[in-house]
Amino acid sequence: MRLLHTMLRVGDLEKSLAFYTDIMAMRLLRRKDYPGGRFTLAFVGYCEENEGAVIELPHNWDTTSYDLGDAYGHIAIGVEDITAVCDNIRKNGGNIVREPGPMLHGNTVIAFIEDPDGYKIELIQR
């Protein structure tokens, strides 16, 4: 077994694709419109789908926002230089909601950012 993808419903697909490709440096792996169901599926990631887990961004054409609920936590991404990554995210218009620093009760250096729909992404210094 292997983890394939995480699905995050998005209200504005173009805005989300710009965030994940331009700010987070992921690649758009595939995108397909389903006119009969009035939705589009887009997949983004750092590697091909057959090599590792990716993010699925479904956009329902008639929905512009979602209630994220309180059960969702975050996606985690390992980075080599968390300060440089956060500086680049900030420079490109990304929203950093927790600056880099040690996690509470530990030494691991983390930061949190938020995508256009409010989903949290944890950056972890490797």
C-alpha positions in Angstrom: 0.0 0.0 0.0 1.0 3.6 -0.6 -0.4 7.0 0.2 -1.6 8.5 -3.1 -2.9 12.0 -2.5 -4.6 14.4 -0.1 -7.7 16.1 -1.4 -8.4 19.8 -0.6 -11.6 21.3 -2.1 -10.9 24.8 -3.4 -13.1 27.8 -4.1 -11.0 29.4 -6.8 -8.9 26.9 -8.8 -6.7 29.4 -10.6 -5.8 31.2 -7.4 -5.0 27.8 -5.7 -3.0 26.6 -8.6 -1.0 29.9 -8.6 -0.3 29.4 -4.9 0.8 25.8 -5.1 2.8 26.2 -8.3 4.2 29.7 -8.0 4.6 30.1 -4.2 5.0 26.5 -3.1 7.0 25.5 -6.2 4.9 22.4 -6.9 4.2 21.3 -10.5 0.7 20.9 -12.0 0.7 17.2 -12.8 -2.7 16.9 -14.4 -6.0 18.8 -14.8 -9.3 17.7 -16.2 -12.7 19.3 -16.5 -15.9 17.3 -15.9 -18.6 19.4 -17.5 -21.4 16.9 -16.7 -20.6 17.1 -13.0 -19.6 20.8 -13.1 -16.2 20.3 -11.5 -12.5 20.2 -12.3 -9.8 18.0 -10.8 -6.2 19.3 -10.6 -3.3 17.4 -9.1 -0.1 19.2 -7.9 3.1 17.9 -6.3 6.8 17.8 -6.1 7.1 14.4 -7.8 5.1 12.3 -10.3 2.1 10.6 -8.8 3.7 7.2 -9.3 6.7 8.3 -7.2 5.0 9.8 -4.1 2.0 11.5 -2.6 0.5 14.6 -4.2 -2.4 17.0 -3.5 -5.7 16.8 -5.4 -7.5 20.2 -5.8 -11.1 19.6 -6.8 -13.0 22.7 -7.8 -16.8 22.5 -7.9 -17.8 25.2 -10.3 -20.8 26.4 -8.3 -19.0 26.6 -4.9 -16.7 29.5 -4.0 -15.8 28.5 -0.4 -16.0 25.7 2.1 -16.4 25.4 5.9 -13.0 23.8 6.8 -14.3 22.4 10.1 -12.3 21.8 13.2 -11.1 18.3 12.4 -8.6 19.2 9.7 -5.1 19.9 10.9 -2.5 20.5 8.2 -0.2 19.2 5.5 3.5 19.0 6.4 6.3 19.7 4.0 10.0 19.2 4.9 12.3 22.0 3.8 16.1 22.5 3.9 16.2 26.2 4.9 12.9 27.2 6.6 13.9 30.8 6.9 14.7 31.2 3.2 11.5 29.3 2.2 9.4 31.6 4.4 11.1 34.7 3.0 10.4 33.5 -0.5 6.7 32.7 0.4 6.3 36.1 2.0 8.0 37.8 -1.0 5.6 36.1 -3.4 2.5 37.1 -1.4 2.0 33.9 0.7 0.4 34.1 4.2 2.7 33.0 7.0 0.6 32.5 10.1 3.5 31.2 12.4 7.0 32.4 11.8 9.9 29.9 11.9 10.9 28.8 15.4 11.1 25.8 17.7 7.9 23.9 18.3 6.3 24.1 21.7 7.9 21.6 24.1 10.5 20.6 21.5 13.4 21.6 19.3 12.1 20.9 15.8 11.9 24.2 13.9 8.6 24.7 12.2 6.5 27.4 10.6 2.9 27.5 9.3 1.5 29.1 6.2 -2.0 29.2 4.8 -3.2 28.6 1.3 -5.9 30.8 -0.4 -8.7 28.7 1.1 -7.3 28.8 4.6 -5.8 25.3 4.7 -2.7 25.2 6.9 0.6 23.9 5.7 3.4 23.2 8.2 6.9 23.6 7.1 9.4 21.5 9.0 13.2 22.2 9.0 15.0 19.0 7.9 
